[in-house]
Amino acid sequence: MSKQTRVSHLIYNLLPTEIEGFDSLAELALDMRWSWNHATDEVWRQLDSKLWEITQNPWVVLQMVARGRIERLLADPVFRKNIDGLVQARRQTIEAPAWFQQTYPQSSLNCVAYFSMEFMLSEALPIYSGGLGNVAGDQLKAASDLGVPVVGVGLLYQQGYFRQVLDKDGAQQALYPYNDPGQLPITPLRQADGEWLRLEIALPGYSVWLRVWQVQVGRVKLYLLDSNDAANFPAHRGITSELYGGGPELRLKQELLLGIGGWRLLSALGIQSEVCHLNEGHAAFAVLERACGFMQETGQPFEVALAVTRAGNHFTTHTAVAAGFDRFTPALIEQYLGGYAEQKLGITRHDLLVLGRQNPNDSSELFNMAYLAIRSSGAVNGVSRLHGEVSRHIFLPLFPHWPEDEIPVGHATNGVHMPSWDSAPADDLWTEVCGKDRWLGPTETLEQDIRRVSDARLWQFRTAASKSLIEYARERLSQQLTVSGASPEAVDGAKYLFDPNTLTLGFARRFATYKRPNLLLHDPERLLRLLTNSELPVQLILPGKAHPADQADQALIQEWTHFIRRPEARPHVIFLSDYDMLLTEHLVQAVDVWINTPRRPWEACRTSGMKVLVNGGLNLSELDGWWAEAYTPEVGWALGDGQEHGDDPAWDAVEAYALYERLEREVIPEFYNRDDKNIPRAWVARMRESMARMTPQFSANRAVREYAEQHYLPAALAYRERYANKCAEASQIVDWQHALDRNWDSLRFGGLRVEINADHHVFEVEIFLNDLDPNAVRVELYADGINGGDPVREEMKYVGPLPDASHYRVYHVTVPPKRPAGDYSARVIPHRSGVSVPLESARILWH
């Protein structure tokens, strides 16, 4: 942060800021490290235990509690000593070198700007919907733990995502409570003279003023932009009202504010980020504003500015179907960005639209935000191994004639922030075995450490967690029934539902058709028999939301609520409404089996199943997303055959049958097969294997270290190299691309000769390069991979020009005779050191 800005913690005059020690309480309450480090929990309980349990928001507790109580507690030497110690420990943690500083003390990476439409950090800051926010929030927390220099940029929503209630008929109702900024653990970002830092974003015909808020996330800062500024017209104040609400025009405005406003904010704060990480395409306009700022700083034209900055841009896609990307009509893009393109970027409207199109000459094609992100980034990744494959297929049209496995989309499988999702018993167990600092650096030793835990100790910690979940579920269901107007008998009866000794299945998700939330309900009578078996009983907890505009998905919820109201089912199944982060925490900390049933390959990653790992829960899941690479028979159970079947109802029936079979024949019997000490030995062995093998691998600790080492550090280096010497390298890259543009259409192959013998094959090919420098291309001999193996790519060496033909060049290569000569084809591709091909130049010519 620059010296011209500071954060004011003293927002409201009514806060008892004059009480000695109150500033220390505020410092602790406004650092969201409390959401995963629970050292301060007892402080908030002492101030107001009931309010703390309800809100899990220390900033609300501080504002609501009587000032007299604050004075008395701060006057208590023991309480005050504890506060001072917590503040000192917090500051020491933030200032001490962490994994990144210790491992890369001379790193050229100063800052990664992490842009996301949503961040899930705590229920105290409800500005998230689901998986995308979950990943963003967990990665910020892991970056804090590891010392990776990240700053987050997002939006502050006045209402956020909708809150769910079920009416008397079991139908979903959507509510939009107001997010009072004064009660959120955030602070306004102020100038040194006390003025609130505000940004002006020019839209067609008017300006929108953005207020800026700061969220402290341990070592990391998250900045949130907010259009609810008094200087704005009422309609514009509501731009940041709802997450994923409204129509395309509102969504476009939100993404303009996030991308363009977010990068301008970093500039206003003096934050110079070598790397810009786009968490999904919503924030892709940040790459334009980054290039714009670079142009203003250096005087370079847009092409050079983009060539430099794209080296430091990284795009992570979370979408598994092409229709899931944000797309806008050309008219809407021209309306809101046409002037910006011409006046700020110095390019035509057509050139702007080309950045978001597959076909540059199709004037009717929609502007695709993912295409913009790809064409402006130095690297792209999906969020699981399978999703990387799916993404390469989705983006294949952007790279015509390239083999699908060479489409430049890798993968970095998501992980979850284990300290945020482990239960207190799980935290005690892992601390006892692996130490308190287990997630603050490399995790390679954790697998062998957790294997030393005895069966009795593992089962003891699981039973403790189960009791806690049942108590929570009963209380939450009672409150839910009271709100919906249920009878006093029903409300009271909810307090006695479920048994902590019964096998508990968790089945929580966003209710969307492709997730098949009702696969388990495919045969209601069979499910009922499974649940009500008196010798091997099963209980099921399922929460989930359907989009307020999707009636078909809402109908899926009603199917479940109608099933649950059957007298035979009521004691065994509960639907907990308003699926949020707090409910998720309780579920993943104690369910015995987490079930996930999407249609493969439509789930990009699905991190919810990762959250049960640290808590000893097991997964029964479709071989999709992360489970497709994680599953082995020793750690859980799989559904499906690992193939794609579309939305075939017949296949749904097949998998529903397989799901019942797996539960009845494998899962349930294993849980109840106990020894003389009442321990299910085979179950505990599976728990141990799951915890040891998968918890470190699917942690945000691993994911963020992977991003830092494989993406952020190389991106920062590439950016600096292109920036050096007045952008000389970037200017040469632009000249190289222009030379390719001028000459490529005239390139053609001449003769191809093959010499075949027992020892080797010799290929020689003639290529007409026109005026193109031979060093600007690479000539290769290519053969497809066999049985899923890697393709063969052998560089053909330049021999020289044909003596009797102008501009024809001769290339040759010798390969072993392992494959028939007919398997091979010659091709020409662009080539330049330091340039990513085909990401930055997708031309290709085949013989």
N, C-alpha and C positions, 0 to 999 in steps of 0.2 A: 504494500500500500504506500502511496506517495505521502510526503510530509504534509500535503495540503488537506488531507482528509483525516477524520477520526470518527470513532463510533461513540455515540452518547448512550450510556446505559441508563441515564436518569431521564426517562421519557416523560413521566407524568408527575406533576407537582404534588399529588397526593401520596406518592410513595414516601415512606419514612427515611429519606436519604440522610437525614441529619443524625440518625442513630448510629453510633460508632459500631462498625462491623457490618452494617447493612450492605455496603459495597462488596464485601467479600461474599455474602450470600448471593447477591446479584451476579457476581462473576461466575459462581458455580452454577447458578440456575440458567444462565445464558450460554453455557457451553454444553452442547448436546452430547458431549462425551458421557453424560449421565445415562444416556439411553442404552449404552452397552457396558459401561463401567459403573457398577452399582454401589461404589463406595459412599456416595452421598445420599442413598435412599433413606437411611435412618434419620438424616437431617430433616427431610421433608415430612417424614412420619411424625417426628417430634413437633413440628410446626402445626400440622393438621393431618392426622392419619387418614381420616375419612375422605377428605378432599384429594389427598395424594392417591389413594387407591382408586378413586373414581376417574381422575384426570390424567394421572401419570405425567403431570406437567408442573415442574417446580416453579416456573415463572407465574403461573396462576396461583399456586399456593402462596407465594410471596405477596401477591397483590391482594389476596382475599383475607389472609389471616389478620387478626387484630394487631395493631401496632404495639399494644401493651404486651402481648405474648412475645412478639419479636424482641422487645426491649428486655423482658425478663430472661429469655433464653440466652441472649447475647451477653447479659450480665453474669450468667453462670460461667465460672471459670472453666469448668470441664467442657461445656458446650463450645465456648469460645476457642479453647485450645484445639478442639477437634476441627472447627471451621478453619482456623489458621493453618493447621496441618494439611487439610485438604486443599486449600488454596496453594500452599507452598508445593505440595506434590503435583498439582495440576501444572503449575508454571515450570517446574523442573522437567516434567514429562514433555511439555511442548518445546522447551529449549534444548533438551538433550539430543545429541545425534542419534538417529534411528537407523534402521537397516539400510536405507538408501544412502544416507550420508556416510555410514561406515563402509559400505560396499563400493560406492562410487564417489570418493571424496573430491575428485578432480572433474566431476561431471560438468558438461557444458549445458545440461538441462536445468534451467532455472524455474520454469513454470509450464504446467500443462493446463490449458483452459478447457474445462470439461462442460460441454453444453448438453442439456437435456430438458425435455418438455416437462418432466416430473421427477421428483426426488422423494423417496420413501425413507425417512429418517426416524420418525416416531409418530405415534398417533397424536402427539401434542402439536404436530405440524402437518395437518391433513391436506397436502398438496400433491397427492398421488392417486393413481388408479390401480395399478397392479404391477405386472412383471417388469416393465421398463423402469418404473420408479424404484422398484425393489433393487434392481441391478445398480442403478445410479447411486442410490443411498448407500448400499453396501460397499460399493467401490470407493466412495468418499471416505467412509469409516476406515476401510482397510488402508487407504492412502495415508490417513492420519496415523494409524498404528505403525506403518512402515516408513513414514517420513518422505513418501514420494511427493514432490512439490506440485500439488494439484490445487486449482481454484475452481469451484463450481459456479455455473451460471444457469439460472432458471427463471421462472415466473412465480409471483405470489398471487394465488387465485383467491378472490373474495369469497367464493363459495366452494371451490375445489371440485372434486368429483362428488356425485350425488350420494346421499345417505339413504339406506333402505329400511323400510318397515313392511311387514306383512299384515294385510287387513284380515278381517274375520274369515274371509273366503280363501285365505292363503295366497292372495294376489299381491304382487310387489307394488309398493308405492314409493315414489322418489321424492326425497326432501333435499333442500339446499340451504342448510343453516349457514349463517354468515360467519366467516373467519375473522373475528375481531383481531386486528394486528396487535393491539395492546395486550392481548392474552396469549399470543404466540411467543415462543422463545426466540424472538428476533429483535433486532434493533435498527432504527433508521440510521443510514449512513450520512454523516454530517461533515460539512466543510470545517476548516479550522476555526472559522468565525461563528460556528453554530448553525449556519444555513444548511438545510437539508439538501443533499446532493440529488439533483434532478437532471434528467436528460430530455432534450427536445428532439423528437423524431418527426420529420416532415413527411406527411402523407398527402395525397392529392387534394389540394384546396384547404388543408388545415394542418396544424401540428398537434402531436400527442405528447404530453409531458409524462415522463416516467419517474416515479419515486424509486429509490433504491434502498433495499433492506439487506442487512447482513445477518447470516446465521453462522455461529461458531461451531465447528464440528471437530473438536480436538485441535489438532494442528492446522486443519483445513478450514478455509472460509468458503461459504456458499453465498453468492449474491443473487437476490431475487428482485426482479423488476415488476412494477405495479402501476397500472394506468389509472388507478382510482385516485387521481389527483384533482384538487379543487379547481385547477386552471383549465381542465378539460371539459368539453361538452358532455352532457350526461351519457350520450350513446358511447362516447369514447372512453368514459370512465369504466364502462363495463367490458372493455375488450379483454381484460384479464379476469373476468368474472368466473367463468366455469372452465374446468379442464375437459377438453374434448366435447364441448357443447357448441350449439349453434351450427350454422352452415359453412360452406366453403369460404365465403368472404371473411367471416369472423376468424376462421382458422388461419387464413392467410395473414390477417393482421397480427394475430398472436405470434406467428412464426417470423414475421418481419420484426416485431418488437424483440423477440428472443434473440434472433440472429444478428440483426443490424444493431439493435439497442444494446445487446449483450457485449458485442465487440467494442462498441464505442465506450461502454462503461469501463472496460479494462483499460482503454486508452486514457480515459479521464482519470483513472486511479494510478496511471503510470506503470501498470503491470505489463511487462513485455513477455509474452508467452511465445516460446519457440514452437510449441505444439498446440494445436486446436483439435480436441477430440469430440467428434459429433456422435452423440449417443442417439442413433437413429436420424433420419433425414429431416425431421422437423426443424432442426437448427441450421440447416445448410446455408441459409442466407448469411451466416457468419463468415463464410469463406469469401463472399463478395465484399463485405465490409472490411475484412482483413486485407484483401487486395487493394481496396480503395484507400485505406490508411497507409499502406505501403507506397502507393502511388504519390500520395501527398508528401510523404516523408522523403522519398528518393527522387521524385520527378520521372520515374519510369512509366512507360505505357502499360496498359492493362495486361497485355500478353506476358510481358516480362514479370510484372508483379504477381501474376497467377503462377507462372513457372517457379518463382521463388517460394511463394507462400504455400503452394500445394504440397511441396516437399514436407512441410510441417503440419499438414492436415491429415487426420486419421478418421475414417468413417467406419462405425460399427452398425451393421444392419441387424435388426431383430425380427424382420418380417419374413414369413415363410411362404407367402402367396403374393404374386405380382399385384393383385388388386388391393393389397393392404397399404401400398405407399400413398402418401398424400400427393394428389395431382390437381392442378388448377387449369382453368381455361386460359388460352392465350390472351383473351381480352382482359381477364382479371389481372394477369401478370403485367400486361402493358399498362393497365390503368394505375397500378400501384408501384411498378418498378421501371416503367418506360423512361420517365424523366431521370430517375436515378442512374439508369444505364447510360444515357446520353450525356448527362451533365457531370456525374461523379466518376463513372468508369470510362467514359470516352469511347463507348462501343454502341453499335446500333441495337435497336430493339430486337431485330432478327438474331443478331449474335448472342444476345442474352437468352432468347428463347431456345436457341440451339443447345445451350448448356443443359437444358432439361428435356431434350427430345432424343428419341431413337433415330428418327429420320429428320435431318436438318431442313429438308425441303418440304415437309408436310406441314402446311400452315394451320391445319386443324388439329394436330396432335396436342394432347394435353401436356402441360409442363410438370415433369416428374421430379419431386424433391430428391429422391434417391439418385436419379441420374445426375442432378446437379452436384450432389455430394461426391459421387464417383469421379466425375470429370474435374473435380477440384481437390482431390485428395491424393496423397502419396501412397496410401495403403488402405485396404478394405478388408474387413473380416466379418464372418458370421459368428454366432454365439454358441455353437456346438459343432462337433465334427460333421454330423449329418446335415446340420443347417448350412455349413460351408458348402457342401455338395449341392444342396437345394438352391442356395444363392447363386452358385455358378450357373446353374440351369436358368434361373430367373433372369440373370443379367447377360445371358448368351447373346441376345439381339444387339447389345451394344458393341460386340466384338465379332462381327460377321466373318465367317470362314475360319475362325479359330476353333481348335478342339475344345470341348467343354471342360476337360480337366486342366486346361491352361488359362481359363478365365481367371483374372487376377483377384480372386476373393479367397482369403485364407480362413482360418477359424481360431478363435480364442474362447474356449468353453467357459461359460460363466461359472462363478462360484458365489457362495453366500458368506456373509460376515458372521462367522460362528459365534463370537461373543455376543452378538445381538439376538441370536436365536436359541442359545442353550438355556436350559432350565437351571435353577439354583442347584438341584442335586447333580445335574450333569457338570456344571462348572466346578463343583466340589470334587467330583470324581476326576476330571481331567487335570485340575490343579494338583491334586494329590499324586497323580501318576506322572504328569508331564510338566508341571510347574506353571506359575502365573504368566510367564512371558512366552507361552507356547505359540501365540499368533503374531509375535512381533518380529519374526525373522523367518529363516528357512524352517521347513516343517518335516524334513526328511526323517527325523528320528521318532516322530510321533507314532508311526505305525508299530514299530517294535515295542515302544513304551506301553501302548494301550493293550497290547497282546498279553501283558503280564498280569492283567486284572483277573481276579478269580471269578468263577461263575457266580458264587454267592454274592460277591460285591456288586457285580453287574446287575443281578436280578433285584437286589435290595434297592439300588438307585432307580430302577425302572418302576418298581411298585410304589415308591414314594412319589414319583412324577405322576403316576396314574391317579392316585388319590387327589392330588392337587387339581388335575384337569376335571375330574368329576365334580368336585366342589364348585369350580368356576362355571362349568356348563350348567349345573343346576341353578346357580344364582342368575346367570345371564338369561336362561330360558324363562325363569320366573319373571324377570323384569320385562322381557319381550312379550310374554302373555299378558301382563298387566297393561302394557301400552296398547295392545291390540284389542283390549276389552274382553278378555277371556273371563270365565267365571272364577270366583274365589277358590272353588274346589280345584280347578285346573291349575291355577297359579300355585296353590299349596302343594298339589301333587307333583309338580315339576321339581320340587325340592327333595324328592325321594327317588327320582329316576336314576337309573344306571347303577352299575356296580364296578368299583375299581379293580375287581379281580376278574372281570369279564374281558374277553378279547375286544379291543376297541379299534374300529376302522375309521380312518379319516378320509373324507372325500370332498375336498374343498377346492373351488375353482370359480372363475368367471363363467357364468352360464352362457355358452355360445355353442351353436350346433356342432361345429367341428371338434369341440372338446368332448362331445358325447357324454354330457353329465348324467344322462338317463340310461346309459348302457347297463348299469347295475339293476335298473328297474325294468329291463327288457321282459323278464318273466316275473311278474310281481308275486305269484304264488310260490315259485321256487325260492325267491328271495325271502319271503315270509317264513318258509320252512327252515331256511338256513339260519335266520335270526332267532327263531323261537325254539330251537333244539334245546331241550331241557338239560341234556348232558353236556353239550358243547355250545353254550350260548354265545351270541355275537351281538355287539351293539355298534351303532353307526352314527357318527356326527358329521353333518354336512351343512356348511354354509356356502353362500355364493350369490353374486349379483348378476343380473341381466341388464344389458343396456336399456335405458328408459325408452328408447325409440324402437326397440325390437320386441314386438309382441310375441313372435314365435319363440324366442328365447325365454321370455317371461312365462310362457305357457309351460315350459319345461319345469320351472320352479313349482308351478301349481300342481303338476303331476306328482311331484314329491310330497307336497303338503297334503294332497288328498290321500296319498298312500299312508302317510304318517297318521292321519286321523282315523284310520281303521283301528278298532279297539285292539286287535291282535298285534298291530305294529307299534302302537303308541309307546309301550314300555321300552322299545328296542331301538328307535330311531328318533333323532331330534334334528330339526333344521334351525340353525342359529342365524338370525338375520343380521344385516349390516356387516358383512364380511370386511374386516379392517385389519390393520397391522396388529393391534392388541389381541384380537381373536386368533389371528394366525399364530402369534407367539405361543399362546396357550395350547393350541392344537398340536403344533409341530413338536412341542416339548414333551408330549405324553402319549399321542396315539401309538398303538402298536404297529399298525400297518397303514401306510399312505398309498392310496389308490389313485392312479391317473390313467385316463382312457381316451386320449385324443386320437383322431385319425392321422396316421402317419402319412406324410411327413409335415403336417401342418403346425406342429408345435416346435418353435425355434429352439427352445431350451427347456423351459418349465422348471424354474429353480425351487419351487415349493418342496419337491421331494428331497432336495439337497438339505433342507433345514432339519429334517428328522434325523439325519446321519449322526450328528454330534450328540443327539439325545437318545441314541440306541433304538430309534424306530426303524422299521424295515419298509422297503418299497415293493409294491406290486404294480407294475406300470407297463404300458405299451412301449414297444421298442422304438421310441421316438425321442427327439431332443437329446438331453444329456444321458438318459438311461440307455440309449442305443450304444453308447461307448462305455458306459459304466457297468452294465449288467454282466454278472457271471452267476452260475447257480448257487455259489456259496454265500452270496450277499443279499439275495432277495428272489423275487419271482418276476417273470416276464410274461407279457401278453402279446400275441401277434406272431407273425412269421418273418418279420423284418422286411416285408415287401409293401408296396403301395397298392391300395385297392380302391382309391377314390372314396366316393360317398355311397357305395353299393350297400343297400339295406340287407342283402343276403349275407354280406361279409360281417356287418354289424351283428347279425344273429349268430354267426359262427363264433365271433369273439365274445359275445355275451355268454354263450354256452361255455366257452373255454374259461371265462372268468369265474362262473359258478363252480366249474369242475376244480379249478385251481384252489379256490377257497375251501371247498368241501373235502377234497382229497389230500391237500398238502398243507395249506396255511393253518386252518383251524385245528386239525389233529396235532400238528407239531406244537402249537401253543399249549395244548392241554395235556400233552404227553409228559408227565412229571415224574421225578424220582421220589425217593422216600423223604427228601427234604423239601418237596414241593417246588423244585426247580426244573423248568423245561430245558434240559441240557442241550438238545439239538437247536432249539430256538436261541438260546444264549450264545451258542457257538456261531450261529449266523449273525447275531447282533455284533459280536466281537469282530467278526471278519468285516462286516459292513463299516463299523466305526473305525477300525484300524486302516483298512485299505482305502476307503473313499472319503472320509472326513477331511484329511489334508488335501487330497487331490481336488475336491470340489468346494474348496474354501475360497473366499474373496482374497485371502492372503496370497494363494497361488496365482489367482487370476491377475491381480494387480502387479505382482512381481513379474509375471509374464508380459503384461502390457508395458511395464517400465523397461524391461531388458530387450524385448523383441520388437517393440514399436516406438515408445517414446524416445529412448536414447538414440536409436538410428534416425528417427525423424528430426530430432533436434540437430544432429550432426549434418544431415542432408540439407536442412534449411540454412544452417550457417555457411555451408560450402557454396550454396547458390547465392547467398547474400554477399559473400566476400568479394573484394576487388570491384566494388561498384556494380555488383550483379553481373560480372563478366560471364560466368558460367551459365547463368540463366539466359542471358542475351544470346549466347552461342546455341543454347538449346532451342530457342525460338527460331534462330536462323536455320538450324538443322531441320526443324519441323516445316518451315517454309520451303526448303529445298525438296523435302519429301512430297509436299503438296504439289509443287511444280512438275515433278518428274515421274511420280509414281504411276500415273495412268499410262505412261509410255513404256514402262518396264515390261519385258517379255522374255520367255525362255527360248533358247535355240535348241540345238541338239543335245541329247542325253545318251551317253555311252556307258555300258556296264560290262566289266570284265569279270567273269565268274570262274573261279577255280576252287579246288578243295581247301585251300588255306585262307582265302579271303575273297571279298568282293570289292572291286574298285569302281566307284561311280565318278563320272566326269560330266559336267553340265556347262552349257553356254548360256549366258544371261546378257541381255541388252539392257544396260543401265542408263543410256542416254547421257546426260551431263551430270548424273548423280555420282558423288564421290563414293568409291567402293567401300570406304571406311564408314559410310553412313548406314550400311546395311550389314546383315549377317545372313549368309547362305547356309542352310542346314539340310541334312538328310533326316527325314522323319519317318517313324513307324509307330503305329498305335501300340499301346500296351496289350499284353496278353493276359487274359483271366484276371483282370483288375490290376495288373502290374503297371509299373511306370512306362510311359512311352520312351522310345529311343529318339534322342536328339543329338546328332553328331554334326559338329561344325565342319563345313566344307572349306578347305583352304584355297585362297586366291593363288592361281598359277600365273596369270597374266592375260593380256589382251589377245584376242584372235588376230593373227597377223594380217588377214585379208578381209576383216570386217570391222569397220569403225564402231567403237563403243560396246562391242561384245567382249565379255570377260569370261575367263575359264576358271572353274572351281572343281576341286576333286576331293575325295575322301576314301579311305580304305576301312572296311568294317569286317568283323569276323563272320564266317558263313553260318551263323546260328539260325538265321531265318532266310526264307527265300528272297531273292532280289526283288520280286514283285511286291513284297510287303512295304517297300520303301518309296517315299516320294520326296522330291526336292522342293524346297520352299525358300522364299526370301522374306525376311522380316526386318523392320527398323532396328538399328542398333546404335547406341551411344553410351559410353561409360557414365554411370550415375543416373541413368534414366530407366524408369520402370516400364518395360514393354510386356504386354500390350496396354497397360493402364494409361500411359501417357501418349502412346501412338499405336493405334489398333490396326494398322495396315498389315496385310499379309498377301503374298502371291504364291500360288501353288503351281507346280509343273503340270 
